[in-house]
């Protein structure tokens, strides 16, 4: 890859375009990978986030079953 050719800017603009038009009905996940040194670090962050998301989803479904209204993800 050639540094300084606008790859990050292009990707950022494309994802903002998709997000603003609500093309993904179930939402968009954002991961700040600026401090990642390699793909392995990026996957570690992704797995850690998804595990956290799963735990919160389970917790939210249990709250809903107990009679409380609780929608969405609690970070």
N, C-alpha and C positions, 0 to 999 in steps of 0.2 A: 504494500500500500504506500501511496505517496502522501507524506504529511502536508497539511495545509491546503488540501484541495476542496475542503468543504463537505466532507463525508458526514461529519457529526451534525453540521448545520442542516444538511439535506434531510437526514433521518429525523431530527428534532421537528423540522417543519412538516414533514410527512405525517408523523405521529400526531402532532397538534391538529392538522387538517382532519385526520380520521376521528380524533376525539371530539372536536368541535361539531362535527356532523353526526355524532352519535351512531357511527357505523358499527360499533361493537356494542350491542344491546346489553350485554352482561358486564360492561365496564372495561377499564383499562388498568393494568398494573404498571407502576413505575418503579424502576430500580436504579438508584444512583450508583453507577459502577466506576466512578472517577478514581477511586483508590484501588481498584482491582489491578493486580499485576499480571494476571493470566486468566485463561478460561476456567481453570480449576477454582480460583477465588470467586469468580462470577457464579459458578454453579453452587458453591457453598452458600453464598448469599441468597440465591434463589431457593434452595432447599430449606434454609433456615426460615425464610419468609413464609414459604408455603406451609411448613409445619406450624408456625405461629398462626397463620390464617386458619388452618384446619382446627386447631384447638379452640380458637375464638368462635368458629362456626358451630362446633359442638356445644360450647358454652351457651351461645345464643339460642340454639334449638332447645336446650334444656330450660332456659328461661321462658321461652315461648310456651313450652309444654306446661310450665307451672302457672300459666294464666297471665303472665306479663306480656305486653307488646314490646318486642325488641327486634328491630329490623336492621340488617346490615352488619357490617364488620366493625368491631371495636378494636382499634389499634392498641 
